[in-house]
């Protein structure tokens, strides 16, 4: 096991993907350490949201401010959907990655997979579902 994810976070990710289909959904993964406790959908501001995502910068700013203000929930990473693809990093994902060690959740249909974006590229993460 590499990370833990609450069932509520998975439900939120899948709901965001379904609500935005056929556009890419996106959002933030919040938690502590290796435990994702919340997935917060954010507005996809990319000019071509059918094939790309860009998280609304205000959502990122707000989440980082909350963490600095004492929230136990830190920004562990991001999620987005692949409406017509697989839950694996695409060529676009690899090109846009910051290689900062953050976790990426990718949803395709009902399938969710998690990846760590590090200096060597994306590494698959196993996960255990926990209750909130």
Secondary structure, DSSP 8 states (H G I E B T S, - for coil): --EEEEHHHHHHHHHHHHHHTTS--EEEEEEETTEEEEEEEE-B--TTTTT---B-HHHHHHHHHHHHTT-S-EEEEEEEE-TTS-SS--HHHHHH---SS-EEEEEETTEEEEEEEETTEEEEE-EEEE--
